Amino acid sequence: MKSPAQIIAIAKSVIRLEAEEINALEGKINDAFVKAVSLILSSEGRVIVAGVGKSANIASKIVATLNSTGQPAVFLHAADAIHGDLGNIQKNDIVICISKSGNTEEIKYLLQLIKNMGNAIIAICGNNDSYLANQADCFLDASIEKEACPHNLAPTSSTTAQLVLGDALAVCLLKSKNFSDKDFARFHPGGTLGKRLYLKAGDIVAKNEKPTVQPDECVANVIIEISQKRLGAAAVLEKGKLIGIITDGDLRRMLEKGYKIDQLLAKDIMNNNPKSICVSTLAIDALKMMENHNVSQLIVVDKENYIGIIHMHDIIKEGIA
């Protein structure tokens, strides 16, 4: 086994070499890349991304990126395509073929079939003199000088270059379509990123109890209400109208000042200027407001109607903090 110092040196050299190859890609972005973006934007179909071997793995990831940014895409393994999966390609689809050599038998055979079907072909290829490069409608140069593999054999720098070109395509399409953060949320509703963009205070507060006390209630009842509803606070309502809030912090401060519980009412210790947010406020914005005002709870209202209380822990549980 290599020494720790040798392992660190090898890892750094791999990162450095691949970074150099990726930097070199900038000089290969040309009119062909613009044509590829235009072909996809003008198409009424999907993007089919095909490859074989390690390039197939890259193709699968590019498909995932395209789908997550609003561009319908389907992965097609070149070997499976010539054994029944060619039906995945529909009339208006654009096909992206990925290959390092551009001369594998599966790719050659697949290209003949696709050209017979009349679909436009975009090549992401590391060989500009290959069958794939020559047969494609536009060729995106993914060539490299050297693999990170010491024998210059294992696909490393080459697959990274393919992946980066795929990301460049996806981002160009995203920006050309003015794809917004709200659009992103529609395609990522279950993830942390999506929750940051769509989860509202009203969605969270609907799961909570609704702690409420009247202004003339004794402090003992206030303590019971806060304890039972487990939100660390209770809203004070008078004839259905919100007039204040009492938090567990207010109760502690009352005791520290030596006040006797049996001599005070809710209205005597409440904060009559409670921090509140609308039900449509994003949960992430509610969290920022809590942090800015150094509070753990916020009143949630719909217009002037008291809906409930949202606690900082509610938002943290959603995984977006």
Backbone hydrogen bonds, N-H to C=O, Kabsch-Sander energy under -0.5 kcal/mol:
donor,donor_aa,acceptor,acceptor_aa,energy
7,I,3,S,-2.5
8,I,4,P,-2.3
9,A,5,A,-2.1
10,I,6,Q,-2.6
11,A,7,I,-2.5
12,K,8,I,-2.3
13,S,9,A,-2.0
14,V,10,I,-2.2
15,I,11,A,-2.1
16,R,12,K,-2.5
17,L,13,S,-2.7
18,E,14,V,-2.6
19,A,15,I,-2.2
20,E,16,R,-2.0
21,E,17,L,-1.9
22,I,18,E,-2.3
23,N,19,A,-2.4
24,A,20,E,-1.6
25,L,21,E,-0.7
25,L,22,I,-1.1
26,E,22,I,-0.5
26,E,23,N,-1.1
27,G,24,A,-0.8
28,K,25,L,-2.1
29,I,26,E,-1.2
30,N,28,K,-0.7
33,F,30,N,-0.8
34,V,30,N,-1.5
35,K,31,D,-2.5
36,A,32,A,-2.1
37,V,33,F,-2.2
38,S,34,V,-2.4
39,L,35,K,-2.7
40,I,36,A,-1.9
41,L,37,V,-2.5
42,S,38,S,-2.3
43,S,39,L,-0.8
43,S,40,I,-0.6
45,G,92,N,-1.0
47,V,72,P,-2.1
48,I,46,R,-0.6
48,I,94,I,-3.3
49,V,47,V,-0.6
49,V,74,V,-2.6
50,A,48,I,-0.6
50,A,96,I,-3.2
51,G,76,L,-1.1
52,V,98,I,-0.5
55,S,52,V,-1.1
56,A,53,G,-0.9
57,N,53,G,-1.0
58,I,54,K,-1.7
59,A,55,S,-2.5
60,S,56,A,-2.2
61,K,57,N,-1.6
62,I,58,I,-2.4
63,V,59,A,-2.2
64,A,60,S,-1.8
65,T,61,K,-2.2
66,L,62,I,-2.7
67,N,63,V,-2.7
68,S,64,A,-2.0
69,T,65,T,-0.9
69,T,66,L,-0.8
70,G,67,N,-1.4
71,Q,66,L,-2.7
74,V,47,V,-2.5
76,L,49,V,-2.4
78,A,51,G,-2.6
81,A,77,H,-2.4
82,I,78,A,-1.1
83,H,80,D,-1.7
84,G,81,A,-0.9
85,D,80,D,-2.2
86,L,81,A,-1.0
87,G,84,G,-0.7
88,N,85,D,-2.0
89,I,86,L,-1.9
90,Q,88,N,-0.7
93,D,90,Q,-1.4
94,I,46,R,-2.7
95,V,120,A,-2.6
96,I,48,I,-3.6
96,I,94,I,-0.5
97,C,95,V,-0.6
97,C,122,I,-2.7
98,I,50,A,-2.7
99,S,124,I,-2.2
108,K,104,T,-2.5
109,Y,105,E,-2.5
110,L,106,E,-2.4
111,L,107,I,-2.6
112,Q,108,K,-1.7
113,L,109,Y,-1.7
114,I,110,L,-2.6
115,K,111,L,-2.7
116,N,112,Q,-1.7
117,M,113,L,-1.3
118,G,114,I,-1.0
119,N,114,I,-1.4
122,I,95,V,-3.2
123,A,138,C,-2.8
124,I,97,C,-2.7
125,C,123,A,-0.6
125,C,140,L,-2.0
126,G,99,S,-1.1
126,G,100,K,-0.6
130,S,127,N,-1.4
132,L,102,G,-1.9
134,N,130,S,-2.0
135,Q,131,Y,-1.8
136,A,132,L,-1.7
137,D,121,I,-2.0
138,C,121,I,-1.3
140,L,123,A,-3.4
140,L,138,C,-0.5
141,D,139,F,-0.6
142,A,125,C,-3.3
142,A,140,L,-0.7
149,C,154,A,-0.6
152,N,149,C,-2.2
160,T,156,T,-2.0
161,A,157,S,-2.2
162,Q,158,S,-1.9
163,L,159,T,-2.3
164,V,160,T,-2.4
165,L,161,A,-2.1
166,G,162,Q,-2.1
167,D,163,L,-2.3
168,A,164,V,-2.4
169,L,165,L,-2.2
170,A,166,G,-2.3
171,V,167,D,-2.6
172,C,168,A,-2.1
173,L,169,L,-2.4
174,L,170,A,-2.5
175,K,171,V,-2.6
176,S,172,C,-2.1
177,K,173,L,-1.7
178,N,175,K,-1.1
179,F,174,L,-2.6
184,F,180,S,-2.2
185,A,181,D,-2.0
186,R,182,K,-1.4
187,F,183,D,-1.0
187,F,184,F,-0.7
188,H,184,F,-0.7
188,H,185,A,-0.8
191,G,188,H,-0.7
195,K,191,G,-2.4
196,R,192,T,-1.9
197,L,193,L,-0.8
197,L,194,G,-1.0
198,Y,194,G,-1.4
199,L,195,K,-1.8
201,A,281,T,-3.3
202,G,279,V,-2.6
203,D,200,K,-0.7
204,I,200,K,-1.3
205,V,201,A,-2.8
206,A,202,G,-1.2
207,K,204,I,-1.7
208,N,205,V,-1.3
213,V,235,A,-2.5
217,E,214,Q,-1.8
219,V,261,I,-0.6
219,V,264,L,-1.3
221,N,218,C,-0.5
222,V,218,C,-1.5
223,I,219,V,-2.6
224,I,220,A,-2.0
225,E,221,N,-2.6
226,I,222,V,-2.6
227,S,223,I,-2.4
228,Q,224,I,-2.7
229,K,225,E,-2.1
230,R,226,I,-1.0
231,L,226,I,-0.7
232,G,226,I,-0.7
234,A,246,I,-2.3
235,A,211,P,-2.1
236,V,244,G,-2.9
237,L,213,V,-2.4
237,L,235,A,-0.6
238,E,241,K,-2.7
241,K,238,E,-1.7
242,L,304,E,-0.5
243,I,236,V,-2.9
244,G,236,V,-1.2
245,I,271,N,-1.7
246,I,234,A,-2.6
248,D,232,G,-2.2
251,L,247,T,-1.7
252,R,248,D,-2.0
253,R,249,G,-2.4
254,M,250,D,-1.9
255,L,251,L,-1.9
256,E,252,R,-2.4
257,K,253,R,-1.5
258,G,255,L,-1.4
259,Y,254,M,-1.7
263,Q,260,K,-1.7
264,L,261,I,-1.6
266,A,217,E,-2.5
267,K,215,P,-2.4
268,D,265,L,-1.3
269,I,265,L,-0.8
269,I,266,A,-1.0
270,M,266,A,-1.2
271,N,245,I,-3.0
272,N,270,M,-0.7
277,I,299,I,-2.6
279,V,301,V,-1.7
281,T,278,C,-1.9
283,A,199,L,-3.1
286,A,282,L,-2.0
287,L,283,A,-2.2
288,K,284,I,-1.7
289,M,285,D,-2.1
290,M,286,A,-2.2
291,E,287,L,-2.3
292,N,288,K,-2.4
293,H,289,M,-2.1
294,N,290,M,-0.7
295,V,290,M,-2.1
298,L,310,I,-2.0
299,I,275,K,-2.4
300,V,308,G,-3.1
301,V,277,I,-2.8
301,V,299,I,-0.5
302,D,305,N,-2.5
303,K,301,V,-0.5
304,E,302,D,-0.6
305,N,302,D,-2.2
307,I,300,V,-3.0
308,G,300,V,-1.4
309,I,209,E,-0.6
310,I,298,L,-2.4
312,M,296,S,-2.7
314,D,311,H,-1.0
315,I,311,H,-1.1
316,I,312,M,-2.1
317,K,313,H,-2.3
318,E,314,D,-0.8
318,E,315,I,-0.6
319,G,316,I,-1.6
320,I,315,I,-1.1
